[in-house]
Amino acid sequence: MPGYTLTYFPLRGRAEPTRLLLADQGVSWTEEEVQLQDWHAGKVELKKTAVFGQIPRLQDGDFVLYQSNSILRYLGHKYGLSGSSDQEHALIDMVNDGVEDLRQKFYKFIFQDKGADKEKFLHDLTNHLAAFERILCKNSNGTKFLVGDKISFADYNLLDVLQCYLDLSPAVLTSFPLLTSYIDRILSRPSLSEYLKSNGRKKRPIIP
C-alpha cells in the first residue's frame, strides 16, 4: 500500500474529504498535524515552502501535492474514482466545482459573516441544495451517486460539506429526500462507517 502522509491542522476542514476517500477505499495514511497557533505565528517551516503557503499537503512517496481539490482529483484518478468515460470525468469535475461553491458559502457564513442572520442564510441555501437534488434525480432517480454507477471523489467532497451544514442545522435537508437518502447510503459503507466512528475523526472539529 502507498505510504501517504497528510499534513493539516487538527481539524476536519479541507483535509476531511481526502480522509473520507482514503478510509472508504481501505487505504492507510499517516496524519501530520500542524498547530494553528504555530502556523499563524510563522513558526512552521512548511508555511514558507508550501507552493501557495497553504495546506493540506499530501505526500505520496517522493511526490508532494497541495490544494485540497487537486489532492482529491489525484487520488480519484489513482483509485478509479473519476468516472468511466470522458463525459463522466467532465461531469464529476463540474459537480466538484459546484461543491466547492457550496463549501465557500459555508466558510463565508462562518468566518466573514460570523454566523449573522442564520435564518436568512439557511433559507437562501435551499436554492443551492436544490441543484444537487436535481443532479441526483437525473442519475437513476437518486438511487446511486452524483455521476454514474460508482462513487467518485466528488461524492466524498459533497458528503463532507453536507455534514458541515447538518452540524449547522440538523433540519437543513428536510426538503431534500434524495440528498438525505444519499447521505445515509454513503455513510452505510463499511470502511467509511468504521472511520467515522474512530477517535481520530471524533476528536477533530469541523472548524477551529
C-alpha positions as CSV (number, residue, x, y, z in Angstrom):
1,M,0.0,0.0,0.0
2,P,1.3,3.5,-0.7
3,G,2.7,5.4,2.2
4,Y,0.6,8.5,2.3
5,T,1.2,11.4,4.7
6,L,-1.5,14.0,5.1
7,T,-0.4,17.3,6.7
8,Y,-3.1,19.5,8.1
9,F,-4.4,21.2,11.2
10,P,-6.1,19.1,13.8
11,L,-9.5,19.8,12.1
12,R,-11.7,18.3,9.5
13,G,-11.6,21.3,7.3
14,R,-10.3,20.9,3.8
15,A,-8.5,17.7,4.5
16,E,-11.6,15.7,5.5
17,P,-12.8,14.8,2.0
18,T,-9.3,13.2,1.4
19,R,-9.6,11.3,4.7
20,L,-13.1,10.1,3.7
21,L,-11.8,8.9,0.3
22,L,-8.8,7.1,1.7
23,A,-10.8,5.5,4.5
24,D,-13.5,4.3,2.2
25,Q,-11.0,2.8,-0.2
26,G,-9.3,0.9,2.6
27,V,-6.1,2.9,2.2
28,S,-4.0,3.8,5.3
29,W,-2.3,7.1,5.8
30,T,-0.3,9.0,8.4
31,E,-1.5,12.2,9.9
32,E,1.0,15.0,10.4
33,E,-0.7,17.7,12.5
34,V,0.3,21.4,12.4
35,Q,-1.0,23.5,15.3
36,L,-2.9,26.6,14.2
37,Q,-1.3,28.9,16.6
38,D,2.2,27.9,15.3
39,W,1.1,28.3,11.7
40,H,-0.3,31.8,12.2
41,A,2.7,32.8,14.2
42,G,5.0,31.8,11.4
43,K,6.7,29.0,13.4
44,V,6.1,26.3,10.9
45,E,8.8,26.0,8.2
46,L,6.3,24.4,5.8
47,K,4.4,27.6,5.5
48,K,7.4,29.1,3.8
49,T,7.9,26.2,1.4
50,A,4.3,25.2,0.6
51,V,3.5,26.1,-3.1
52,F,0.8,28.6,-2.2
53,G,1.6,28.9,1.5
54,Q,-1.4,26.7,2.4
55,I,-2.2,23.2,3.5
56,P,-3.4,20.4,3.2
57,R,-0.4,18.7,1.8
58,L,-0.3,15.1,0.6
59,Q,2.9,13.2,0.3
60,D,2.9,10.0,-1.7
61,G,6.4,8.7,-1.6
62,D,8.6,11.3,-3.2
63,F,5.6,13.1,-4.7
64,V,4.1,16.1,-2.9
65,L,0.8,17.8,-3.8
66,Y,-1.0,20.8,-2.4
67,Q,-4.5,22.2,-2.8
68,S,-7.4,20.1,-1.5
69,N,-9.3,19.6,-4.8
70,S,-6.1,18.8,-6.6
71,I,-5.4,16.1,-4.0
72,L,-8.9,14.7,-4.4
73,R,-8.6,14.6,-8.2
74,Y,-5.2,12.9,-7.9
75,L,-6.5,10.2,-5.6
76,G,-9.6,10.0,-7.7
77,H,-7.7,9.1,-10.8
78,K,-5.4,6.8,-8.9
79,Y,-8.2,4.7,-7.4
80,G,-10.7,4.8,-10.3
81,L,-13.0,7.4,-8.7
82,S,-13.1,9.8,-11.6
83,G,-15.7,8.3,-13.9
84,S,-15.6,5.6,-16.6
85,S,-15.7,7.9,-19.7
86,D,-14.6,11.4,-20.8
87,Q,-18.1,12.6,-20.3
88,E,-18.2,11.2,-16.7
89,H,-14.8,12.7,-16.0
90,A,-16.1,16.1,-17.1
91,L,-19.3,15.8,-15.2
92,I,-17.5,14.8,-12.0
93,D,-15.2,17.8,-12.3
94,M,-18.2,20.1,-12.9
95,V,-20.1,18.8,-9.9
96,N,-17.0,19.1,-7.7
97,D,-16.7,22.7,-8.7
98,G,-20.3,23.1,-7.5
99,V,-19.4,21.5,-4.2
100,E,-16.6,24.0,-3.9
101,D,-19.1,26.8,-4.3
102,L,-21.2,25.3,-1.6
103,R,-18.2,25.0,0.7
104,Q,-17.2,28.6,0.1
105,K,-20.7,29.7,1.2
106,F,-20.3,27.8,4.4
107,Y,-16.9,29.3,5.2
108,K,-18.1,32.8,4.3
109,F,-21.1,32.5,6.7
110,I,-18.9,31.2,9.5
111,F,-15.7,33.3,9.1
112,Q,-16.8,36.5,7.4
113,D,-20.4,36.9,8.4
114,K,-19.7,35.5,11.8
115,G,-23.0,33.5,11.7
116,A,-25.2,36.6,11.3
117,D,-28.8,36.1,10.1
118,K,-28.7,32.4,10.2
119,E,-32.3,32.0,9.3
120,K,-31.9,34.0,6.0
121,F,-28.7,32.1,5.2
122,L,-30.4,28.8,5.5
123,H,-33.4,30.0,3.5
124,D,-31.2,31.1,0.7
125,L,-29.2,27.9,0.9
126,T,-32.2,25.9,-0.3
127,N,-31.7,27.1,-3.9
128,H,-28.1,25.8,-3.9
129,L,-29.0,22.5,-2.3
130,A,-31.8,22.0,-4.9
131,A,-29.3,21.9,-7.6
132,F,-27.7,18.8,-6.1
133,E,-31.1,17.2,-5.5
134,R,-31.7,17.6,-9.3
135,I,-28.3,16.2,-10.1
136,L,-29.1,13.1,-8.0
137,C,-32.6,12.8,-9.6
138,K,-31.1,12.7,-13.1
139,N,-28.9,9.7,-12.2
140,S,-31.0,6.6,-11.7
141,N,-33.6,8.7,-9.8
142,G,-31.3,9.4,-7.0
143,T,-30.6,5.8,-6.1
144,K,-26.8,5.9,-6.8
145,F,-24.2,8.6,-6.8
146,L,-23.7,12.1,-8.2
147,V,-22.4,10.7,-11.5
148,G,-22.6,7.2,-12.9
149,D,-22.8,3.9,-11.1
150,K,-19.7,4.3,-8.9
151,I,-18.7,6.6,-6.1
152,S,-16.4,9.4,-7.2
153,F,-14.1,11.9,-5.4
154,A,-16.9,14.5,-5.8
155,D,-19.2,12.3,-3.6
156,Y,-16.7,12.4,-0.7
157,N,-16.4,16.2,-1.1
158,L,-20.2,16.7,-1.1
159,L,-20.6,14.3,1.9
160,D,-18.3,16.4,3.9
161,V,-19.9,19.7,3.0
162,L,-23.4,18.4,3.7
163,Q,-22.2,17.2,7.1
164,C,-20.9,20.7,7.8
165,Y,-24.4,22.1,7.0
166,L,-26.1,19.4,9.1
167,D,-23.9,20.4,12.0
168,L,-25.1,24.0,11.5
169,S,-28.7,23.0,11.2
170,P,-29.9,19.3,11.6
171,A,-33.1,20.2,9.6
172,V,-31.2,21.7,6.6
173,L,-32.0,18.7,4.3
174,T,-35.7,18.2,5.4
175,S,-36.9,19.3,2.0
176,F,-34.4,17.1,0.1
177,P,-35.3,13.4,0.4
178,L,-32.8,12.4,-2.3
179,L,-29.9,14.1,-0.6
180,T,-31.0,12.7,2.8
181,S,-31.1,9.1,1.5
182,Y,-27.8,9.7,-0.4
183,I,-26.0,10.6,2.8
184,D,-27.5,7.6,4.6
185,R,-26.4,5.3,1.7
186,I,-22.8,6.6,1.7
187,L,-22.5,6.5,5.5
188,S,-23.5,2.9,5.5
189,R,-20.4,1.9,3.5
190,P,-18.5,-0.4,5.9
191,S,-15.0,1.1,5.7
192,L,-16.3,4.6,5.8
193,S,-18.6,3.9,8.7
194,E,-15.7,2.5,10.6
195,Y,-13.6,5.6,10.0
196,L,-16.5,7.9,11.2
197,K,-16.5,6.0,14.5
198,S,-12.8,6.3,15.0
199,N,-11.2,8.5,17.7
200,G,-9.3,10.4,15.1
201,R,-12.4,11.5,13.3
202,K,-14.3,12.3,16.5
203,K,-11.6,14.5,18.0
204,R,-11.4,16.8,15.0
205,P,-13.8,19.7,15.0
206,I,-15.2,21.0,11.7
207,I,-13.7,24.4,12.2
208,P,-11.4,26.0,14.8
